[in-house]
Amino acid sequence: MSYELKSPGGLAGEPVRYGQSRLLVRGPRRSLDDPYVAFLGGTEVYGRFVEFPFVESLQARLGVDCVNLGSVNAGLDSFAFDDSLTRIARNARLTVVQMLGAQNISNPYYRVHPRRNDRFLAAQPALKTLYPEIDFTEFHFNKHLLCSLRDISAQRFEQVREQLQRSWVDRMSKLVEELEGRVLLLWLRYALDAEAGFLEEPVLVNRAMAEALRPKVQGILEIKAASAAAAQDISGMIFGPMELPAARHMIGPKEHMKIAEALACDLEPLLRA
């Protein structure tokens, strides 16, 4: 099978920044003067390699401005500590918040990059004590770190996993409170390739964690999606000559349309209310 490799410059909606935020999010820039729905999320909400991500499709369907605040490689911390984007989301009629992986947040065991949350910065003393045999300078990405911790000691890794999940619920709860509960959580699940080290996105997020948030939000929309490779959805994507391996792991345009349809069914009654 062959693919047409296209220039990523062909994407509609070049990255933009809002206010004092240093985070690049998906364009086009929307007016914040009229009522709007905000979308906070990572690579999937951004719609990497996709000309019309589901947020764009929803704007036409809902008849209200949809502000895409998705950012490539962003995690929960990218938004939890960004006052400008949090303010935009708080002023929205409703905010759709993607449930992002628990591995990409700073926690009592390690720190992550403040914007590209998939990047590992440093181990905390607690992790150095738990794994004294590891040289943490060898790690640059959180998934690589966690896979190594699990391989060395599954028993000790359970302590790390439990702490990450507690930190995630706490961080998500604070973000929801900051948005005054006007939140629809988007639990976008899809399988990862074996070499990813984990079975599914969002990593380390389970049903108990979602249910802990349910009383605080307007609802939780769970969608089982598929990567572009699994869904044979690569041909409609836009990417450069060296980006095919990355594009295979993203969500393609057909899946974005499916997500838009599902979200519209949940958002329309919430917006009418």
JOHUTA-V517208 format. One line per field, one symbol per residue. ss: DSSP state (H for helix, E for strand, - for the rest). burial: b if it has 24 or more other C-alpha atoms within 12 Angstrom, else e. A space follows every 10 residues. Layout:
ss = ???
burial = ???
This chain:
ss = -------HHH -----E---- ----E----- -----EEEEE E-HHHH---- ---HHHHHHH HH--EEEEEE -----HHHHH --HHHHHHHH ---EEEEE-- -HHH-----E EE------EE EEE-HHHHHH -----HHH-- EHHHHHHHHH HH-HHHHHHH HHHHHHHHHH HHHHHHHH-- --EEEEEEEE E--HHH---E E-----HHHH HHHH----EE EEEE------ ---------- ---HHHHHH- --HHHHHHHH HHHHHHHHHH HH-
burial = eeeeeeeeee bbbbbbbbee eebbbbbbeb ebeeebbbbb bbbbbbbbbb bbbbbbbbbe ebebbbbbbb bbbbbbbbbb bbeebbbbbb bbbbbbbbbb bbbbbbbbbb bbbbbbbbbb bbbeeebeee beeeebeeee bbbebbbbbe eeeeeeeeeb bebbbbbbbb bbbebbebbe bbbbbbbbbb bbeeeeebeb bbbbbbeebb eebbebbbbb bbbebbbbbe bebbbbbbbe eeebeebbbb bbbbbbbbbb bbbbebbeee bee
